[in-house]
């Protein structure tokens, strides 16, 4: 579910947190910090999914509120609640893993009821909604499409919603795009997402392994990095740049299944996105030079990817 890019970001953030700490790292603390980052990803996924279901289910609330007016008119007494009975909505709501994270993550404690109401009110004015309720039956395509529209056509483009999510989740910029894809996958195929296993065992092993290796082999990594810094004082180099280079060299030496070009490109992109404007070029130059030296000295032990189509 989680990409290796997102894993690298979370390992980078964990290392940065540890670097900023003045006290000695307690046993297991690094893994707890890393796990917390992945927990935040799950919580974001849970909340976005919850918000969609609440907007859809607001049809019943709207019907109940309007019919209970002192002098309800004909429209108040005949609010269409087809959306609240959406088949894919209820497949989502009844998913076992979804039910369990509702109990642990408690998204209802963070919800903005007024925003849910406003988005629903905006929804009922759209052509997409009018077309949906105008259809007599429940076609699978239409059932999915209206839920997708709530998410991609109403929630994500809405500035108030984006601000709301950013205030709740500091990882929105890091995980937003990936989690949105997971949400779409869950809408299209309920039960395709295991909310309790946001990261698979092999990817969790990679995350822990990368984190632990950088920590355990820091001296070895720095022995390779420092000679390439030329006139640069290591103490004056951006902390994130140094962390990214350590992670990159770690992958060169200790992760035989990752092609060197993939490693270099990944850390160039991360440096561009998370560090200074010059960091991408800087990290590229250092990692490329170290890679060439390792190849020349036959210290690279990578799988032959050309032999594996």
Buried (B, 14 or more C-beta within 10 A) or exposed (E): BBEBBBBBBBBBBBBBBBEEEEEEEEEEBBBEBBBEBBBBBBBBBBBBBBBBBBBBBBBBBBBEBBEEEEEBEEEBEEBBBBBBBBBBBBBBBEBEEBEEBBEEBBBEEBBBEEBBBBBBEBBBEBEBBEEBBEEEEEEEEBBBBBBBBBBBBBBBEBEEBBEBBEEBBEBBEBBBEBBBEBBBEBBEEBEEBBBEEBBEEEBBEBBBBBBBBBBEBEEBBBEBBEEBBEEEEEEEBBEBBBBBBBBBBBBBBBBEEBEBEEBBEBBBBBBBEBBEEEBBEBBBEBBBBBBEBBEEEEEBEBEEEEEEE
